[in-house]
Amino acid sequence: MRTRIAPLFATVAYGVDAVRELIFKIVSQITISYHDSPLSTGSAGSIKAGDRLPWVEADGVDNHAPLEKIDWQVQVYGEAGDGLRAWCLLHGMPMREFAWTLRHEAAGFARNAQYLVRPDGHIALCDPGRGPDALAHYFRDRAYRRFCD
C-alpha cells in the first residue's frame, strides 16, 4: 500500500489544480493568521493585523523584497506623513513607501495607511493614519524597549 498505491494516488491527486493549491497552502503556511494575537492591532482597507503581508508586484517593484532583511519594518502604500518618516528615522525603523497603484487597492491595502510588518512577514499593526502615534503606542504598550522613546 505504502510503496505502490499511495504514490499513484499522490501523483493523480497532485494533477488536480485544487488539490495542488491546497497542498501548496498547507506546506507554505500562507493561510496562517494571528488575528487573535496580542501582537495584532487594527485594520486598514480589507487587511487586518495578524494577516500575512499580501504580495504585490507593481511597476517592477515587489513589496516582499524588503522582507529579505528579517526585522520589523513599516510599509506605506501611497505617501507617509512627515511625522511617521521622522519617527522611523529616529528609531532606526526601516520604512518603505510604495507608489499607490490599483494593484495595491486590489490586494486590500488602504491608500496612505501604515502597516507595521513583523520579522516573520505578518502584519502587527494596521493604521489608516499617517502619523507615528499608533507605532509609538504599539511598542510602548508591549514594553518593546528597542522602539520606545
C-alpha positions, 0 to 999 in steps of 0.5 A: 500500500505504502510503496505502490498505491499511495504514490499513484494516488499522490501523483493523480491527486497532485494533477488536480489544480485544487488539490495542488493549491491546497497542498501548496497552502498547507506546506507554505503556511500562507493561510496562517493568521494571528488575528487573535494575537496580542501582537495584532492591532487594527485594520486598514482597507480589507487587511487586518493585523495578524494577516500575512503581508499580501504580495504585490508586484507593481511597476517592477517593484515587489513589496516582499523584497524588503522582507529579505532583511528579517526585522520589523519594518513599516510599509506605506502604500501611497505617501507617509506623513512627515511625522511617521518618516521622522519617527522611523528615522529616529528609531532606526525603523526601516520604512518603505513607501510604495507608489499607490497603484490599483494593484495595491487597492486590489490586494486590500491595502488602504491608500496612505495607511501604515502597516507595521510588518513583523520579522516573520512577514505578518502584519502587527499593526494596521493604521489608516493614519499617517502619523507615528502615534499608533507605532509609538503606542504599539511598542510602548504598550508591549514594553518593546524597549528597542522602539520606545522613546 
